[in-house]
Amino acid sequence: MSHSDLLPSLLFKINENQLALEAAIMELSNWVEQRGSAEVAENVRSALDTIDRNEEFIKLTLAVLLAP
């Protein structure tokens, strides 16, 4: 397997990790909010918006790279 063949798999795994981190951080922001820090939770969610905005582009790009 060549190095260029590994790139799509690597990008897919990086994206998968990114989405897992987003879910974990969202859980933490919910926990923070439940304990009275709504402002901190909102700041965290605002930061996570970047992941949401980029997710569709990443998925489309991976689909193109992984297409046979």
C-alpha positions as CSV (number, residue, x, y, z in Angstrom):
1,M,0.0,0.0,0.0
2,S,1.4,3.4,-1.0
3,H,1.5,6.4,1.2
4,S,-1.1,8.2,-1.0
5,D,-3.4,5.2,-0.4
6,L,-3.3,5.9,3.3
7,L,-4.3,9.5,3.1
8,P,-8.1,9.0,2.7
9,S,-8.1,6.6,5.6
10,L,-6.1,9.0,7.7
11,L,-8.4,11.9,7.0
12,F,-11.5,9.7,7.7
13,K,-10.0,8.8,11.1
14,I,-9.1,12.4,11.9
15,N,-12.7,13.4,11.1
16,E,-14.0,10.6,13.2
17,N,-11.9,11.7,16.2
18,Q,-13.0,15.3,15.7
19,L,-16.7,14.3,15.9
20,A,-16.0,12.2,19.0
21,L,-14.3,15.1,20.7
22,E,-17.2,17.3,19.7
23,A,-19.7,14.9,21.4
24,A,-17.6,14.7,24.5
25,I,-17.1,18.4,24.8
26,M,-20.9,18.9,24.3
27,E,-21.5,16.5,27.2
28,L,-19.2,18.5,29.4
29,S,-20.9,21.8,28.4
30,N,-24.3,20.3,29.3
31,W,-22.8,19.3,32.7
32,V,-21.4,22.8,33.3
33,E,-24.7,24.4,32.4
34,Q,-26.6,22.1,34.8
35,R,-24.3,23.4,37.5
36,G,-25.1,27.0,36.9
37,S,-22.5,28.2,34.4
38,A,-24.8,28.9,31.4
39,E,-22.4,31.5,30.1
40,V,-19.4,29.1,30.0
41,A,-21.6,26.4,28.4
42,E,-22.7,28.8,25.7
43,N,-19.1,29.9,25.0
44,V,-18.2,26.2,24.6
45,R,-21.1,25.6,22.2
46,S,-20.2,28.7,20.2
47,A,-16.7,27.3,19.8
48,L,-18.1,23.9,18.6
49,D,-20.1,25.7,15.9
50,T,-16.9,25.7,13.8
51,I,-17.0,21.9,13.7
52,D,-20.6,21.9,12.7
53,R,-20.0,24.5,9.9
54,N,-17.1,22.4,8.5
55,E,-18.6,19.0,8.9
56,E,-20.5,18.8,5.6
57,F,-17.5,20.0,3.6
58,I,-15.3,17.4,5.3
59,K,-17.9,14.6,4.6
60,L,-18.2,15.6,0.9
61,T,-14.4,15.8,0.5
62,L,-13.9,12.4,2.1
63,A,-16.6,10.9,-0.1
64,V,-14.7,12.1,-3.2
65,L,-11.3,10.9,-1.9
66,L,-12.7,7.5,-0.9
67,A,-14.7,6.9,-4.1
68,P,-13.4,4.0,-6.1
